[in-house]
Amino acid sequence: MQDKLRVLMVCMGNICRSPTMEGVLRARLAAYGLQDRVEVDSAGTHDYHIGRAPDPRTQAAAARRGYDLSAQRARQVTARDFSDFDFVLVADQDNLANLAPLRAGRGVEPLLLLSILEPGAEVPDPYYGGPQGFETVLDLVEEACDAWCRHWQQSLR
């Protein structure tokens, strides 16, 4: 077995949802004692924001709950990610579809982050909405990350 399980979180631009997903999962992994067993990264399906920090609204909402996203920088998903990561967890169906040509049937199959809670459920994009959208994203991501951590606790025994 490999040293660490590797997890990639994906949304469109890698400045709202996937940085939140990465930050929350890192914190949850520590709470479950899995921080040395699971490695986390995030990326976007589009190249709009490469090199940029997460959206200030995302960072502010996350900070209110104790998550520091300030060191993260946006990057775009690459074909190699499908062989480098054990799990590719995606925010929504649109980005899941955007990954298909890049994956081209090779490597790990991406899954919706919320699929562990409810098949087909999506993390909504808060970018064009108000502050409540960022809180909703955090609520959903926290619940899903807890469920993934419980799943990995069982499988990494």
N, C-alpha and C positions, 0 to 999 in steps of 0.2 A: 504494500500500500504506500502511496505517496506521503510526503511529509505533511502537506496541508491540502485541505479542500480549497478550491479557488472558485470564487463567486463574482460574476460581473453583473452589475445593475445597469439597465439601459432605458433611456427615454429618447426624446427627439434631439434636443440641443445640449443635454448634459449640464444644464444650469438650474433646473428646478427639481423635477421628480427624482432623477437618478442620483444626484448628489444627496438628496434627502434620504433616499433608500440606502446609499452607502453609509452615510453618517449614522443613521438609526441602527443599521445592522451592526456596525462596528461596536456601538454602545451595547446593544443587546447581546452580542457575542461575549463581551466582557462580563455582562451580568450572568450569563449562563456558563461561564468558565471555559468558553470555546475560543477565546481570542488567539491562542497559540495553535489552534487546529484549523482555523478557517481564515483565509485571506480574501479581502474585498477590494474591488475597484468599481469604477463606473465609467460609462461612455455614452455618446449619443449617436443616433443613426445619421444625423446631418452634421455638416461642418460649419454651421453658422457661428459658433462661439468658441472654437478651438483656442485653448490657452487662457480663457477667461475664468474668473472665479464664479461661483454660484450667484444667481440673481440675489440682489440685496434683500428682497422680500423673503426669499427662501431662507437666507442666512438668519434674518431677524426672527422668523417664525421658529426655526430650529433652535436658535439661541435661547428663546423663551422657555424651551423644554430641556435645555442643557446640552444641546448638540452643537459642536463647533465645526462648521463646514468651511472655514476660511482658508484652509490650506489646499483644498481641492481645486483642480483646474480641469476645464472641459477638454475632452478628447473625443475623437470619432472611433466608432467600432471598426475593427479590421477583420479580415477573413481569418487571420491567425488566432483571434480571440476564441473562435469556436473549437480550436484544439488546445489552447492554453488554459481554458476555464472548464471546470466541472459542471457549473450551473451558469446559465445566462438567463437572468430574470428580468422581464420586460414590463414596463408600465402599462401598455395598452395594445390593442389589436393592430392599430395602424403601424406602430413601430415593430411589432412582431412580423407583420407582412413586409416591412422595409428591410428586415434582416434576411429574408428568404433568399434573394439573389446573391447576397454576399456569402451566405453560408453554403449555398449550392449543394445541399445534401450532405455536406461533410461536417464532421465534428459533432459536438453536443447540440442537441435540439433545444432552442430557446423556449422558455415557459413564461406565462404571465406570472408576475410576482404574487398576485392575489389568488392564483389558481389553487394554492394550498388551503384557502378559505372557502372559495366558491368558484367553480369552473366558469371561465369566461369573464369573470369580474375584472374591472380595469381601475387603475389609478387615474383620476381625471387630471387634465392639464390645467394648472392654476394660472398660467402665464397672463392670460388676458382678462382674468377676473379680479375680484377684490380679495382682501385679506383672509376671508373665511375659507377660500379655496386652498390656501396654504395650510391652514389648520386641518382641513378635511384630508389633505394628502398625508399629513403627519399621523392623523388618527388611523388611517388605513394602513400606512406603512409600518407603524408600530405594531399593530395587530398581526400583520403578515410576517414581520421579522421575528416576532415571538414564536409564531407557529413554525417557521423554518428552523429556528434554533432548537425547538423541541424535537423536530424531525431529525436534525443532524446530531443532537445528543444521543438519540437512539441508534442511528446508523454508524456513528463514530466510536461506539463502545469497543 
